[in-house]
Every structure is written in structure tokens, then in C-alpha cells.
Amino acid sequence: MATKTRQLADYLVVGGLSDQTDDIEVRPHIKPGLLYPSYVASGTSNKLMDGTTDHSGAWGTAQSDGRKYYYTNIAGSKPIKDPRIGAHFGSQRHRFTSLQKLEQETANHGNDVFSIDGREWIRASWKPDASQTMNLAHDNYGTYINWDANSANAFIEVTGYFSEANWLQHAQGEAGAAARKFKWSIDGGSDSSDIGAMTAGNVLGGRYVNASAVYAMGVGATLGIHTLKIKAVNSFSLFWFGIELIVQDTTSTTTRSQIQIPAQNAISYGKKFSVSASTPHYNPFAFKTDGSTAWASGAHNGTSWPVGTGSSANIDTATSLGLENWKYSGNYYKPYNGGRVVKWIASDGTIKTSVTIMPPNARSIKTTAISAKANASVANDTSLPTFEAGTIDNSLSEVAKTFHYREFGNGSANGGVGISGNAYTTQGGTYPDASMVGATVDDIAYVMEDGLTSLTADDVRASQLIDIHGDGDGDGYYFTFIGTGISFNNTATAAKTYTASQNLPYGTHAVKLYRTSTTDPLLIVDGVTITCDTDTKNELNEITFHQPKMPPIPEDACIIADYMLMADYVQNTSATIGTISKGVRRSGASKDHFYDCSGAIVAMGGGNTYPFYHYGPGSHSGNTMAVTLPYFGTSFTSFAEDQSQTHTFTLDGSAVTPTEADSDETRADLFYHAVSTLGQHTKVHTLPAGGYRFAGTDVASPIHTSSHYQAFETPFLYELVGGDRNMEQTNLVVTHDGKTWDEVTRDTSYMGPNGAHVSRDGSNINATTGSNHGYLWDLYRGSDSAGQEYYTKGFAPNFANLICLEDGTYKIDGMGYTSDGSYDLAWYLKINGVTSTEGSCSGDSTRANHWSINTVVVLKRGDTVQLNFAVGAMYGSGSNGQGHDFSIHKID
């Protein structure tokens, strides 16, 4: 692109660009406006900052002084960037993982004021004394804000563009938990009733993952700019994990399905445009060209795609992919398998829609047809994927994320390995996962923070500490993911990378990879058997999830929306293990659900009987168990054990009776209920007394974020973000130099470099008998009594190794001591099993021997780092890891 010579003064304006000309040849972007603080000490007196002028109209609307305002009770508040950029629809989740003190606001307000995760629009304030505390917690409940204050002067403020909200809070079940409540107010209004009372036992405590449940707040506001104020009710401490803001215009049935595009300014094709407010349907194929006729599967639009008449979308065929697959006999049929939708501003200022659409049939490694649809005219009549003949087609896909299988774990919740003498006995302690798999056969299970992506395995091992594999006939693993394709990589035997399937309908998928009577795999996708051949093998090192490719829109065009269109929903009614409905988002039982019963609930891991986490029985054996999940969508499917028993349900407070389906495995029974109204719903599934297990919920969601596998960076980890997450603004470019909304509204200067800090709280340190075996770390998450924080950020636990996940130069430090009498013991730092640095312990035979390491190494993704000692029985003392310390941090 040509660059025009401009004066420096032209750029020194609020918003980054001059408004003096419409001919601005710079990177396409959105120009966010500003919202100014309208401060009052408390209550509903809506005054501007000068304290005298009455604020009229809705928040965020222009006033007589030309400014737009937001409500706040924090003195010294600053202007914030207007969140109404791009297009909005559905739910966005925002995690709480850190606090940063704001000096100016603290000085003006009188009480301490903090931003949460560097966001200018989420802040906390409380009186700094012994009776009120707030701090960042990183422990066996996960990472969260620990709140211990119930004064009227203590609160969290969230300013955004929304109509409804959900709160993420820890479901505590210990003494006094029923009093652990919170309340909210909006825009200075009166406080809500107390909500959040908890009586159930904690189902995730001790696992070092985020132990939060989602609470529907019931805001019920008119869509617009609002400020929520959240306060504790009693003096009990509360663990707060985040908030979900939901954008939906609930005025009518029509508006419930419409995207909201607020009026805004944008730079596209080097020119400034004032984009008018509009409300298109979230699905560009919802209506035919006339803009009023609903477009059903199996029906066509004649000999063209919709051209933007009435409510139909302005689909730009020149910049779209996959549309040709939906033409048959000269007619254009409705695409119903989902894909990617991008809305952008054309050179004339109009909003165009580009798509990458999945075809009627997927393709697989088998290359032959499996129940293939004859053509695009066949209606959307099955929940199972169908496959056409031919080799894998990658033209419509891109990589969403590649995971090393060891990332499906957290050091077995710091359980490490069971040790007898100097040999390990069990690999994963109470909560075995993929990070601790070794040569001994084990059953493992792990669900990532999104509550959707999971690995569950039956009788697997990693004898070479490289690839995981089934031990014998019928052994292997299940994966769940969201996207349109999946690939596997193995390195141990017949090393190769192969794509199992591509162009699947967009949604959640369940993939089974099991060993047969030979070492060859049985590969099943959503219940459909794909292959059992001699070429793929069942060893697994990395797994890659694919999603629809970004449409080839012009580089000069400003993007205002980028999201995934879910495949049109088709309910799975068979309840067969590994099958799943089309067009759903899975929410596993270990995340987001709130459990309520009179007794404790015991967490149970999945195995070969059912490939997901489930809960029960514990004291639940003598009590009913209510499981609640707020969600944004329509229909739901609930999974639980034994449909012959009396399971009851409510939806939004009213009793409903789902259809039941019995499977060949009692723990996999399903209950499905059709819901026609799109919006925020709360489902409650009450299981009967008797210890029956609950396994999760599938939600029929209309659209989903295009960045599901873009992890949120915290001070300790890169974590996937759960929830509905339908449409996000965080990745939209909003400055002329290419910065995104998240980059300009979130201060991440507090964030440290990638690295790992691990330790050990047990006595034995070597993996097996003999010499030169790896130090067995077992503190990977949380903190100890001395305040040391443990984490693996950019690394994955790998039994006695750490696996590097990002290329770079790293500094390695370590120290510890042992009670072994041989004071001249040698130690070795090994990279990929080869000694990189070595040394010896210091001390003498009468006192503990000390070792230390300080070195710099260059690592690539997949490299293993291991600390070894040249003895068979190496002991260390000191609780909570205080005698041992090992850290790796990226320096370049």
C-alpha cells in the first residue's frame, strides 16, 4: 500500500488518527470512542463530573457537552474506551486472575482501587484494613480473587455493553457456606436480593483447576452501556473467578436473533467511514433473497445466493469459500453444516459478509464414502457426520490449536506419582492425568479449562516417555474438541502426522482412538467408524484441532465481526457412547455446573465405561442432587446415570419433561429437551438419591467464538476460556498500528515471561531404581506456606521431565538438599535425554548435601528438560517443597 506523507501533528489526537480528512491510507481499523466517568459517591444521583449538571437519557448517549458517560462510584476514575466496537451478540466470559493497584484512583477515592487483569473497565475497591482484604489466590481451587470484605465500601465495578450477566463464583460447601452470598446493583440502583447461597460439597477442591460455578444474576436490563456493582453480603470470604456479559436485544422474537452493530467510526480502504447502526441476523443463510422467507435445509434460493434484500445477508461470493458445495442442478441450497462468518466494511462503506462454509459431507483418512449425502438438496436429517469419497481436503480449514498430549494434565493435581522405596507404584495419585503417564498402565482423565476439550484414556502407558498408547486390545483414548477437523502426530513408531477427518459440521466432536488386536488403531468420529489400518498406529504425541479458514477478505478492509456459525442443530437420540448432537457446545460436568445437595459429592474420573468426567456418589447416595447450568442458546441435552430412575428438570424456574434415551452403558443415558426461544436460560437437573452420576450438558448454541483455542494469559498459565463465548470484540483491530481491543484496553505489563517453577514435597526424588534417573517433581500448581508460586507456563509436565512448548532461550536455576550420605553425588541436566550441564553436590557425610544449578539453554518446542542424580535412592526432606526448587524462564 502506498504511504502518504503526513505531518506528525495529524496523528497526535485522541483515537490515534486525525479526522481532518477521509483519505487516510493506513492499516484498516476501528476508532473506539471514549466514555467519561460520571462519579457519585453512591446511590442513584446521576451527575456529570462537575457535580452540577443532570445526566439525562441512557448511559453512553451523547450529552450537551458532546461527551458520553458511564456510571461509577470510584472517585478519580478515568475515561475508558467505548466497548461498542464491531458487532455484538451472545455471551463473552472474562476471567479474574490478577490485581494491579491504581495509584491515582486510590489517592482520590480514599480506599484502595485495583484493576482486575489490567482491564480499565473492571475494578475493585475496598478499605485497606485488617477487616477487609482482597488478594490474588493461586492454590488448589485454581486462580481467582479472594474476597474477604462485606463493608459497603468494598465492591467490584464492571462497565460494559450488555443486557444480562452471569457471575463465576466458587461453590463452597464447608461450614457456613450457605451464608456466602453476594448482591449486585446496576447504574446506581438499589441492591438485588442476596444470591449465591451454597450448601453442596465442593466437587473440584484439591484439583488445582478453577473450581467455579456459574450463577445467573438476573439483571434483565435494556441493552446498553451499564455498570454492575457487586458486593459481598456477609463476612465470609468469597472466591470470585470472573463474569460473563451477555448482549441480546430481547424486545421481540425478531430482535432475539439479531446481531447488534452499534454506530461507530472505522478506517477501511484508507478512508474514514461512519458506520450506521444495523441489526442483521446472526445466520447469513437464515432468509432467502426476499429477506422475509425463512430458509430451511433442503430448500434452495433459486439460481443465486441472497443479495441483501430485507433481512437477508449481503454475501460476498468473491471472498467466500465453500459455497460451490451447496449448488445442485443449477440451484443454490441452504448451507446447514456451519462455518465461519466475517463482516467487513467495503470501499463504499457498506457492510459485506464473507463466509467459509462446511460442505454437506466431510472427508476422512478412510477415503471411501460413509452414508454420504447425495447432494446439497438433501435435508439436514442426521446428527451423525457423513463422509464422501476422496482424499482429505484441507482447503477450507486452518489450525486452531496443537496440543502435546502431556498438556492434558497438571501433574495429577500435584499428586505426582505413588512411591514405595525408590520405585513408583501408581502414576497419578488420586487424579491421574496424561502428564504423569509412564511405563505402568493407567486410566487417566483431564478436562481443560474450557470445560469442553478433554482426554480420557483406558489402560494407556508411555513406555518411552514420548508417545502415549493403548497397552493392548481395546485400550486407547477419547478426545472431545470443538471445530471441523482433527489430526494426530506420533514420533515413537512409524513416525508421521496424519489428518483423521476434515470438513466436519462445526460444533463439538467426540473422537475415539483405540488399539485393536494388533498395534493398529480403531478410529471413530462421533460414533462413525473411520478406519482400522496398518499405517496410522495408535501412538500419540501431539493432537491438532482444525477450524474453518478465515475467508480471503481484502487486506484493506476493516473487520467488524469474525465468528463461527454452528451447524444447524440436530439432536442425537441414540445415547450410544461417543455419539453427539450436531451443532452443540459441550459443557463437561467438571466445569461451570453448580452442585447442590445435603451431602458431599465425590468426583469420579472417566474410563472405558464413559469418556468424560462425572460426579457421585459420596453422601449424595442418600440425598437428591440438583445440578444447575446457566447458558445462552436454545435446546439442551443432559447426561446422567440410569434414566429408569426419577430425574426431574426445570428450565428458567418452570418444570419441564425432557425425552429420555437409554444407552448400553447406564452412565451414558441422556435427557434432551427442545427449546425454541433463543436467549439466556437456566437448566436445573435434579438427580435422585442413590449416588447416580452426572456427566455434563450439551447446549444448542447459535454461534461461537472463532478464537476458542486462543488461551487467556494469566501470571501463571495459558488457559482456555470456557462459557458460551459467542462473539468477541477482543481481537478486533482498533488502532492504525494494528493493536487489538484487548491490547489497548488491558495493561499486561505485570505479566512475567514464560517459564516453569516446580518443586517436590515428598522424600524420594528419582523415578526408578538404578542411576541417572529423573527428579520426580510433584508441585506444579498453587503455592506453598512460604509463598512460593508453582506453575508451568509455556511448559507441560511430563512425568520426570518438563516439555517446552515455545522456542526460545531459557535460564535454568535450581537448588535443593538431600539426606544421602554420599556427599559427592553427581547431578546432570539433560535436554532430550542428553547431558547439557553437570555438577556435584556439596557438603559432607555428616550433614545434608546441597546441589545448585544455574545455566542458559536454547530450547525448541517438544524438547524435554530433566534433572538427574547418579544414585538409585536419593532422598530429600522439607515439607511443601521448601527443600527443592527448580525454575526455567524465557529470556529471549
CORTA-V702593 format. One record per residue. N is the residue number from 1. RES is the residue in one small letter. PSI is psi in whole degrees, 0 to 359 (NA if undefined). Layout:
# CORTA-V702593
{{N RES PSI} {N RES PSI}}
This chain:
# CORTA-V702593
{{1 m 137} {2 a 148} {3 t 125} {4 k 146} {5 t 127} {6 r 156} {7 q 144} {8 l 325} {9 a 336} {10 d 337} {11 y 348} {12 l 63} {13 v 160} {14 v 133} {15 g 348} {16 g 345} {17 l 150} {18 s 147} {19 d 11} {20 q 344} {21 t 151} {22 d 352} {23 d 85} {24 i 104} {25 e 84} {26 v 178} {27 r 134} {28 p 138} {29 h 172} {30 i 147} {31 k 95} {32 p 141} {33 g 191} {34 l 146} {35 l 129} {36 y 148} {37 p 135} {38 s 93} {39 y 132} {40 v 151} {41 a 321} {42 s 174} {43 g 199} {44 t 12} {45 s 100} {46 n 96} {47 k 153} {48 l 176} {49 m 335} {50 d 351} {51 g 5} {52 t 329} {53 t 130} {54 d 137} {55 h 122} {56 s 159} {57 g 187} {58 a 154} {59 w 143} {60 g 359} {61 t 148} {62 a 137} {63 q 182} {64 s 336} {65 d 4} {66 g 357} {67 r 158} {68 k 146} {69 y 157} {70 y 154} {71 y 142} {72 t 149} {73 n 14} {74 i 112} {75 a 147} {76 g 10} {77 s 150} {78 k 164} {79 p 148} {80 i 159} {81 k 136} {82 d 122} {83 p 355} {84 r 69} {85 i 149} {86 g 213} {87 a 148} {88 h 139} {89 f 133} {90 g 208} {91 s 143} {92 q 133} {93 r 139} {94 h 117} {95 r 153} {96 f 110} {97 t 359} {98 s 161} {99 l 138} {100 q 122} {101 k 135} {102 l 107} {103 e 316} {104 q 312} {105 e 322} {106 t 317} {107 a 321} {108 n 323} {109 h 329} {110 g 331} {111 n 162} {112 d 138} {113 v 132} {114 f 146} {115 s 153} {116 i 118} {117 d 34} {118 g 10} {119 r 135} {120 e 346} {121 w 3} {122 i 114} {123 r 156} {124 a 146} {125 s 141} {126 w 164} {127 k 123} {128 p 80} {129 d 179} {130 a 336} {131 s 346} {132 q 121} {133 t 150} {134 m 133} {135 n 163} {136 l 129} {137 a 139} {138 h 93} {139 d 202} {140 n 0} {141 y 358} {142 g 207} {143 t 126} {144 y 174} {145 i 120} {146 n 113} {147 w 124} {148 d 69} {149 a 136} {150 n 17} {151 s 154} {152 a 341} {153 n 0} {154 a 125} {155 f 167} {156 i 135} {157 e 132} {158 v 118} {159 t 129} {160 g 186} {161 y 106} {162 f 171} {163 s 343} {164 e 164} {165 a 150} {166 n 148} {167 w 137} {168 l 113} {169 q 149} {170 h 133} {171 a 90} {172 q 141} {173 g 8} {174 e 183} {175 a 134} {176 g 5} {177 a 329} {178 a 341} {179 a 356} {180 r 89} {181 k 168} {182 f 168} {183 k 163} {184 w 159} {185 s 160} {186 i 129} {187 d 38} {188 g 7} {189 g 185} {190 s 159} {191 d 149} {192 s 174} {193 s 163} {194 d 132} {195 i 167} {196 g 12} {197 a 137} {198 m 130} {199 t 349} {200 a 159} {201 g 158} {202 n 125} {203 v 349} {204 l 0} {205 g 139} {206 g 358} {207 r 355} {208 y 33} {209 v 166} {210 n 112} {211 a 62} {212 s 154} {213 a 158} {214 v 128} {215 y 124} {216 a 123} {217 m 335} {218 g 41} {219 v 312} {220 g 39} {221 a 159} {222 t 137} {223 l 127} {224 g 193} {225 i 126} {226 h 160} {227 t 119} {228 l 138} {229 k 121} {230 i 132} {231 k 152} {232 a 158} {233 v 313} {234 n 185} {235 s 359} {236 f 146} {237 s 150} {238 l 145} {239 f 111} {240 w 125} {241 f 342} {242 g 188} {243 i 149} {244 e 127} {245 l 131} {246 i 126} {247 v 113} {248 q 133} {249 d 106} {250 t 19} {251 t 320} {252 s 172} {253 t 323} {254 t 312} {255 t 339} {256 r 337} {257 s 12} {258 q 138} {259 i 143} {260 q 117} {261 i 96} {262 p 157} {263 a 136} {264 q 166} {265 n 143} {266 a 154} {267 i 116} {268 s 138} {269 y 33} {270 g 10} {271 k 151} {272 k 133} {273 f 140} {274 s 102} {275 v 126} {276 s 152} {277 a 140} {278 s 164} {279 t 74} {280 p 160} {281 h 148} {282 y 335} {283 n 112} {284 p 350} {285 f 22} {286 a 328} {287 f 152} {288 k 182} {289 t 330} {290 d 350} {291 g 3} {292 s 336} {293 t 120} {294 a 138} {295 w 113} {296 a 157} {297 s 142} {298 g 353} {299 a 155} {300 h 168} {301 n 25} {302 g 221} {303 t 27} {304 s 165} {305 w 161} {306 p 145} {307 v 17} {308 g 23} {309 t 137} {310 g 236} {311 s 2} {312 s 158} {313 a 152} {314 n 80} {315 i 125} {316 d 99} {317 t 332} {318 a 336} {319 t 26} {320 s 156} {321 l 142} {322 g 357} {323 l 328} {324 e 335} {325 n 347} {326 w 21} {327 k 137} {328 y 129} {329 s 40} {330 g 357} {331 n 157} {332 y 111} {333 y 156} {334 k 125} {335 p 133} {336 y 8} {337 n 14} {338 g 184} {339 g 210} {340 r 140} {341 v 129} {342 v 126} {343 k 133} {344 w 162} {345 i 120} {346 a 175} {347 s 343} {348 d 6} {349 g 355} {350 t 157} {351 i 123} {352 k 159} {353 t 123} {354 s 146} {355 v 153} {356 t 110} {357 i 135} {358 m 144} {359 p 174} {360 p 327} {361 n 145} {362 a 180} {363 r 157} {364 s 173} {365 i 340} {366 k 332} {367 t 352} {368 t 162} {369 a 143} {370 i 103} {371 s 39} {372 a 141} {373 k 140} {374 a 322} {375 n 184} {376 a 346} {377 s 348} {378 v 132} {379 a 166} {380 n 86} {381 d 10} {382 t 145} {383 s 342} {384 l 144} {385 p 147} {386 t 151} {387 f 133} {388 e 162} {389 a 152} {390 g 163} {391 t 164} {392 i 133} {393 d 114} {394 n 7} {395 s 341} {396 l 7} {397 s 161} {398 e 161} {399 v 126} {400 a 316} {401 k 142} {402 t 126} {403 f 137} {404 h 141} {405 y 335} {406 r 344} {407 e 347} {408 f 65} {409 g 168} {410 n 45} {411 g 30} {412 s 49} {413 a 47} {414 n 18} {415 g 341} {416 g 234} {417 v 154} {418 g 136} {419 i 135} {420 s 119} {421 g 244} {422 n 22} {423 a 142} {424 y 146} {425 t 316} {426 t 153} {427 q 329} {428 g 13} {429 g 221} {430 t 327} {431 y 73} {432 p 135} {433 d 182} {434 a 338} {435 s 338} {436 m 11} {437 v 131} {438 g 215} {439 a 342} {440 t 136} {441 v 138} {442 d 157} {443 d 134} {444 i 161} {445 a 141} {446 y 132} {447 v 129} {448 m 172} {449 e 336} {450 d 349} {451 g 7} {452 l 315} {453 t 119} {454 s 158} {455 l 123} {456 t 131} {457 a 149} {458 d 121} {459 d 65} {460 v 162} {461 r 169} {462 a 78} {463 s 330} {464 q 8} {465 l 27} {466 i 284} {467 d 148} {468 i 147} {469 h 157} {470 g 144} {471 d 326} {472 g 194} {473 d 126} {474 g 3} {475 d 147} {476 g 211} {477 y 157} {478 y 142} {479 f 145} {480 t 143} {481 f 169} {482 i 132} {483 g 210} {484 t 3} {485 g 162} {486 i 138} {487 s 154} {488 f 152} {489 n 135} {490 n 153} {491 t 345} {492 a 310} {493 t 132} {494 a 54} {495 a 131} {496 k 167} {497 t 132} {498 y 145} {499 t 123} {500 a 319} {501 s 151} {502 q 157} {503 n 33} {504 l 157} {505 p 141} {506 y 128} {507 g 194} {508 t 140} {509 h 149} {510 a 122} {511 v 129} {512 k 128} {513 l 103} {514 y 153} {515 r 140} {516 t 199} {517 s 340} {518 t 199} {519 t 5} {520 d 151} {521 p 153} {522 l 115} {523 l 122} {524 i 129} {525 v 117} {526 d 36} {527 g 357} {528 v 121} {529 t 124} {530 i 309} {531 t 159} {532 c 93} {533 d 180} {534 t 6} {535 d 331} {536 t 326} {537 k 166} {538 n 4} {539 e 147} {540 l 128} {541 n 311} {542 e 154} {543 i 136} {544 t 130} {545 f 139} {546 h 157} {547 q 168} {548 p 140} {549 k 148} {550 m 126} {551 p 151} {552 p 66} {553 i 158} {554 p 142} {555 e 334} {556 d 357} {557 a 141} {558 c 126} {559 i 131} {560 i 354} {561 a 140} {562 d 107} {563 y 168} {564 m 132} {565 l 119} {566 m 148} {567 a 145} {568 d 133} {569 y 130} {570 v 121} {571 q 132} {572 n 126} {573 t 1} {574 s 335} {575 a 23} {576 t 138} {577 i 130} {578 g 351} {579 t 160} {580 i 151} {581 s 155} {582 k 137} {583 g 40} {584 v 158} {585 r 123} {586 r 136} {587 s 103} {588 g 157} {589 a 339} {590 s 357} {591 k 144} {592 d 326} {593 h 142} {594 f 123} {595 y 134} {596 d 116} {597 c 168} {598 s 341} {599 g 176} {600 a 155} {601 i 130} {602 v 130} {603 a 133} {604 m 135} {605 g 156} {606 g 165} {607 g 213} {608 n 346} {609 t 327} {610 y 128} {611 p 33} {612 f 164} {613 y 145} {614 h 165} {615 y 142} {616 g 173} {617 p 315} {618 g 214} {619 s 348} {620 h 342} {621 s 336} {622 g 7} {623 n 152} {624 t 158} {625 m 116} {626 a 129} {627 v 120} {628 t 139} {629 l 114} {630 p 143} {631 y 161} {632 f 115} {633 g 211} {634 t 260} {635 s 161} {636 f 155} {637 t 129} {638 s 135} {639 f 130} {640 a 175} {641 e 132} {642 d 85} {643 q 351} {644 s 344} {645 q 173} {646 t 101} {647 h 134} {648 t 156} {649 f 147} {650 t 150} {651 l 117} {652 d 36} {653 g 352} {654 s 143} {655 a 138} {656 v 160} {657 t 96} {658 p 161} {659 t 139} {660 e 148} {661 a 131} {662 d 136} {663 s 175} {664 d 351} {665 e 122} {666 t 335} {667 r 356} {668 a 14} {669 d 149} {670 l 154} {671 f 118} {672 y 143} {673 h 127} {674 a 131} {675 v 127} {676 s 332} {677 t 119} {678 l 130} {679 g 198} {680 q 124} {681 h 158} {682 t 117} {683 k 133} {684 v 120} {685 h 115} {686 t 116} {687 l 146} {688 p 162} {689 a 149} {690 g 4} {691 g 26} {692 y 143} {693 r 150} {694 f 139} {695 a 351} {696 g 184} {697 t 138} {698 d 131} {699 v 130} {700 a 102} {701 s 140} {702 p 317} {703 i 168} {704 h 156} {705 t 147} {706 s 0} {707 s 39} {708 h 319} {709 y 18} {710 q 108} {711 a 151} {712 f 128} {713 e 127} {714 t 174} {715 p 342} {716 f 336} {717 l 165} {718 y 114} {719 e 140} {720 l 149} {721 v 130} {722 g 199} {723 g 179} {724 d 314} {725 r 66} {726 n 311} {727 m 129} {728 e 147} {729 q 354} {730 t 333} {731 n 3} {732 l 137} {733 v 127} {734 v 7} {735 t 158} {736 h 343} {737 d 15} {738 g 13} {739 k 145} {740 t 171} {741 w 316} {742 d 322} {743 e 327} {744 v 351} {745 t 2} {746 r 117} {747 d 113} {748 t 21} {749 s 340} {750 y 347} {751 m 133} {752 g 175} {753 p 164} {754 n 147} {755 g 186} {756 a 144} {757 h 113} {758 v 165} {759 s 190} {760 r 137} {761 d 6} {762 g 183} {763 s 312} {764 n 142} {765 i 343} {766 n 151} {767 a 319} {768 t 174} {769 t 161} {770 g 190} {771 s 165} {772 n 49} {773 h 155} {774 g 145} {775 y 127} {776 l 95} {777 w 148} {778 d 15} {779 l 102} {780 y 338} {781 r 161} {782 g 196} {783 s 163} {784 d 182} {785 s 342} {786 a 1} {787 g 9} {788 q 134} {789 e 135} {790 y 138} {791 y 163} {792 t 85} {793 k 107} {794 g 6} {795 f 157} {796 a 136} {797 p 144} {798 n 71} {799 f 253} {800 a 16} {801 n 171} {802 l 134} {803 i 126} {804 c 134} {805 l 358} {806 e 129} {807 d 146} {808 g 179} {809 t 131} {810 y 143} {811 k 131} {812 i 128} {813 d 148} {814 g 156} {815 m 158} {816 g 180} {817 y 158} {818 t 164} {819 s 11} {820 d 141} {821 g 344} {822 s 101} {823 y 352} {824 d 32} {825 l 141} {826 a 146} {827 w 156} {828 y 132} {829 l 120} {830 k 132} {831 i 119} {832 n 37} {833 g 358} {834 v 133} {835 t 126} {836 s 318} {837 t 146} {838 e 163} {839 g 190} {840 s 160} {841 c 156} {842 s 153} {843 g 197} {844 d 180} {845 s 353} {846 t 352} {847 r 170} {848 a 145} {849 n 133} {850 h 141} {851 w 151} {852 s 152} {853 i 142} {854 n 109} {855 t 169} {856 v 134} {857 v 157} {858 v 126} {859 l 149} {860 k 160} {861 r 131} {862 g 346} {863 d 143} {864 t 142} {865 v 129} {866 q 140} {867 l 126} {868 n 154} {869 f 145} {870 a 49} {871 v 165} {872 g 331} {873 a 93} {874 m 125} {875 y 151} {876 g 151} {877 s 174} {878 g 123} {879 s 162} {880 n 30} {881 g 10} {882 q 344} {883 g 356} {884 h 142} {885 d 133} {886 f 128} {887 s 147} {888 i 127} {889 h 138} {890 k 133} {891 i 350} {892 d NA}}
